[in-house]
């Protein structure tokens, strides 16, 4: 797990960026000021799209983005799913790219669960602006929390090609792990290169 993605709270500029997605940004900011532990539902499509993946697969994607790629935009966890904030339009384009990459039943990456794309007309629950993940301040498995919190008014957001790149690499990693189990450390190893 990369240490590059561990910011757990939203900066004031990050909160302003998130709030700008809603119809009433000032009301959202006022709510967060009064109750910083409150999650909020925001619309997708104009400021950001969201790609939702099962938590374990999403973490693999996030590792690929940070270890081998350009990094990520904001990322949250909510109810066992990883929410990767992406550039507007990603939700519309990504399914076609995944289909082209033979994603799903019968394809090369068959064992990977489907990614859910939230764009125009959809809304997502974003975690609180503080490090807690519920209004009571109690962390819970079903709670929402930031893994990479928004920290500026115009964060870089990956587009559909970058998300596809991370998903394909995470899928290959998952398949490689399941095909090649760990070697037996106590096994005898023989050098067969010197046969006569």
N, C-alpha and C positions, 0 to 999 in steps of 0.2 A: 504494500500500500504506500503510495507516494505521500510524503509529508507536505507536498506543495498544495494539497487540497484539504485544508483543515480549518478554515475560517468558519466559526459557528454563529456569528452574529452579523446583522446587517448594519452598515454604516448609514448615516443620514442621507448621503447621496444615493446609496443603494435603495433605501426606502423610497426616496423620491422617484427613482426609476421604476420600481415595482408599482407604486401608486399611480404612475402615469398611464398604466394599462387600463385602469378603471374609468368609469364614467365620471366619478367625483373624486379626483385625486386628493383634494384638500380634506375631504371627509375621512378618507382612508388614513391619511397621515395623522389627523386628529385622533382617530381611534387608536392607532399605534402609539401615539404619545400618551394617551390616557391609559391604555391597556397594552403594553408592549408584548405581553405573552399571548395575545390573541391571534389565532390564524385567521386569514382572510381569503375569500374566494375572489379571484381576478379572472377577467376574460383573456383568452389567447387570441392571437391573430394580428394584432396591430403593433405591439411592442415586443412580443416574444411568442414563440410556439413552444410546446413542451413535448418531449418524447419520453414516454413512461416505459420502464423496463422492470422486470422482476429484480429484486434487490441484489442478488448474487451476480446475475448477468450484468446488471447496471454497473456494479462495482468493477467488473472486468473491463467493461467499456471505458469507465472513468480511468482506470489504470492505464489502458492503452492510450487514451487521450493525453494523459500527463507524462507517461514514461516514454512513449514513442512518437507522440504527435504534438499538436499546437497548444494543448491545454484545453480547458473547457470554460464555458460561461458558468453562471450560477447553477448549482445542483442541490436538490433537496431529496429527502427521504420522506415518504408518507405512506403509511399502512402497508408496509412490505414492498413498496415499489420505489424505484429510483426515478426522479423527475429531472431530466436534463433540459435546461432552458436553451432553446435554439432560435436561430434567426427566423423572423416571420416568413412564412411560405414553406418551411421545412415539413410541416405536417401534410401539406398537399403533395409535395414532391417525393418524400422519402418512401412511401409505400410502393410507388412505381420502381424506384431504384432497388428496393429490396426484392421485388418480384423479378426484376431483371437479373439480380444476383442469385436467382433460384432459391430464395428464402422459403421456408415452410415445407409442407408435405412433399416428399419425394426429392427435394433439392439437396444440395451439398451440405447445408447447415441444418438439416432436419431436426436435430435434437434441441434446437434453440427455441425458446418460447417466443410468441409474437410480441412485437413492439407496438405500443398504442401511441398514436400521434394525435395531439390536441392542437387544433388551429382555429381559424375563424369560425365563430359560432360555438366554441367550446369554452369551458372555464375550468380552472384548477384551484385547489386549496393550496395556498402558499403558507409556509411555516411562520411562526412569530418572528419578530425582528430581533428578539433576544436569543440567548442560547438555550432557553427552556423550550419544551415542545408541547406544552399544554397550558391553558390559562391558570391552572393551579400551581404550575411550576414543577409538577411531577413528571419525570421522564417516563414514557411508556412505549411499549413495542409498537402500538398502533399510532403513536404520536407522529407529529411532523417536526423535522429538524433540518437545518441547513448543513450540507457537507462543504459546499463552496458558496458562501453568502455573497449577495450583490454588494459591491463596495464602491461603485461609481455610477454616474448618471448615464453613461453609455458603455456598458460592458460589451466585450467582444462575445459574440454568440456564434457557435458553429452552425454552418449551413448543412443541407441534406447530404452533401458528398462527404463531409467530415464525419458526420454521425454514421453514415454507411460504412466508411473506412473503419471506424472504431468497432462497430457491430460485427463486421466480417472478421476482424482480427480476434475479437473476444470469442466469437463462435468457433474459430479455428483452434483457439487455445482450449476451449471447453471440450472439443472433439479430441484433440491431442491428449488431454488429460485422461479422458475416459478410455481411449484406445491403448495407451501405453501406461500400465500401472507401474508404481515404483518398483525398482529392481530389488531383488532379495540381497540385502547387504551381507548375509552369511553364506552366500552361494560360492562354490568353488569356481574359479576362473582359470581356464587352460589356454595357453598360447598355442594355437594351431598353425601359426605361420611358419614353423620350423619342421613341418612334416617332411619325411623323406620320400 
